[in-house]
């Protein structure tokens, strides 16, 4: 009987130990589920990087950040969105956002001079660099360093931006085909927000 009693005590203790272990593990698991995550999410992380300051012309392009609306010389409604990205070192311009003929241009400084690559619906992506600028305009022209045959293939060859004031501008996109000017698309735009 003595041995039997010890065996019963051992079984009872072992059962209590299992029950205690189970409850202890369950409480730890519950705590981990309920406890707040101490890791910061992306919206909590503060970026300490210094924003890039570029050429006067690039800073003017950065000032366009937001949405612009207007019309083309053909009467088509135009929407353009400007977004400053990459620590202030690039500006993404989206023409006709969300439309089947959406196009993107990326502005940056190369060697302290404003440049732009236009990713066109014509399936070309011409590089343009600053040709001239003053207080009221920026003029970019084809840089000649593209991977397509500019003498034959259609492409945007130049862009002139005229600023009426900080909230109104006119863009003139000049398209070339077979090495010559074919068409100028004019967009009259006002800042929407």
N, C-alpha and C positions, 0 to 999 in steps of 0.2 A: 504494500500500500504506500509505503514511504516513497518508493521509486515512482509509483503511479502519480502520487501527489506532485512530485518534482516535475514529472513530465507534463502534467496539467498546468502547472505554474509557468513552465517554459513556453507552452503553446499559448497561454493567455498573454504572457509578456510579449511574445513574438507578434501576436495579433495586434496588441496595443501599439507596438513599435511600428508595424506596417501602417496602422491607422494614423499615427502621429506623423510618419514620413509623408504619407499621402496628403494630409492636411497642410503640412509645412510646405511641400512643393506646390500645392494648389494656391496657397497664400502668396508665395513668391511670384507665381505666374500671374495671379490677379493683380498684384502690385505693379508688375511690369506692363500690364495692359492699361492700367488706369493712370500710372505716373506720366507726367508730361515728358515729352521728348526734349532732352536737354540740348540736342544738336540744333543749330540754327538752320532754318530753311532758306532757300535762295532769296526770299524777299527780306529776310532779316540781315543778310550779309551786307556789310557796308564795304564798298569798293574804295580802297585808299589810293588807287591809281590816279595820277594827275591827268587831267583832260588835255588832249593835244591842242595846241594853238598853231594854226598854219598861216599861210599867206593871206594877205588882205582879201583876195578874191575867194579863197577857200572859206574864210570866215563869213563872207557875204553869202555863199551858198549854204553854210550851216544855219544862217539866220532865217532861211526859208522853212525850217522844220515845221511840219504840220500839214494840213490838207488845203489844197487850192482848187478852186472850181472856176469854170469859164466856158469858152466856146472856141472852135476853130474857125479859120477863114471860110470853111465850107459849111458852117452852121452846126457842126457836130458838138454836142455837150462834152466837155473835157473835165476830168478829175485827175489831179496829180497829188501824190503824197511824198513828202520829204521826211526822212528819218536819219538822225545823226547816230552813228554806231561806232563800234570798235574804239572806245575810249576817246571819241571825238576825232578820230583820224580818217573817217570815211562818212560820206552821206549817200544814202540810197534814195534815188528818185524813182517812184513807180508811176508810170503813165498808164491811165485807164485801169486802175486796180480792180482785179476780179473779172475783167472783160476777156473775151477770147483773144483780143489783140493787145493784152497787157504787155508792157515793155519795161525794162529796168535799166537805169544808168547808175553807175557808181562813180562818185567824185572823190578825189583825193589830191594830195600834193605829191608831186614827184620832183625831188630835188628843189623844193621850195617853190614850185610852179604848179598852178592848178591844172589838173588833168581829169579826164573822164573816159570811161568805157561804156558804150551804149549797147545793151543787149537787145537787138532789134527783132521785130517780127519778120523782117526780111531774111532772117537766119544769119545775119552778120553781126559782128561785134567790133565796130571801129573804135579805135583809140583816138581821142582828141586832146589837144593841149591848148593852153592859153595863147591866143594870138594877140589880143589887145584888151584893155579894160580901162574904165574911168569910173567916176562916181556913180554914173547912171547906166553902165552897161558892162557886160562880160561877153567876149567873143572867143569861141573855141573853134579850132580847125583841125581837120584830119591830120593825124601824126604820121601816117604812112607806114606804121609798123604793125600791120594786121596780117592775119593768116589767110585772108581771102584775096582774090585778084580785084583790087580796087579799080583797075582800068576797065574791067568788064562787068563785075557784079554790082547790083544795086546796093547802096548803103547810105546811111546818113553821113554827110561829109562835113557839116559844120552846124554850130548852134550859136545863135546870138540871143542874149537875154537883155532886154531893156527894162529898167526899173523906173516906173512912174513915181512910186513911193514905196514904203516898207510893206504895203499890203496889196500892191498891184504891179503886175509885170506883163511883158509880152515876150514870148519865145518864138523864134524863127528857126525851124529845122530845115536845112537844105539837103535834099536827097540827090545823089549822083547815080548815074547809070551809064555804062559804056564810056566812062572817063569824063562825062560832062554833067552839068547841072540839069536835072530833069524837073524838079518841083520844089517849092518852098511851102511848108506847112506852118501856118501862123496860129499860135494859141494865145488868146487874151485871158489872163488869169487874175483872180482875186483871192486873197487869203480867206478861207472858210472858217478855220479854227486851228 
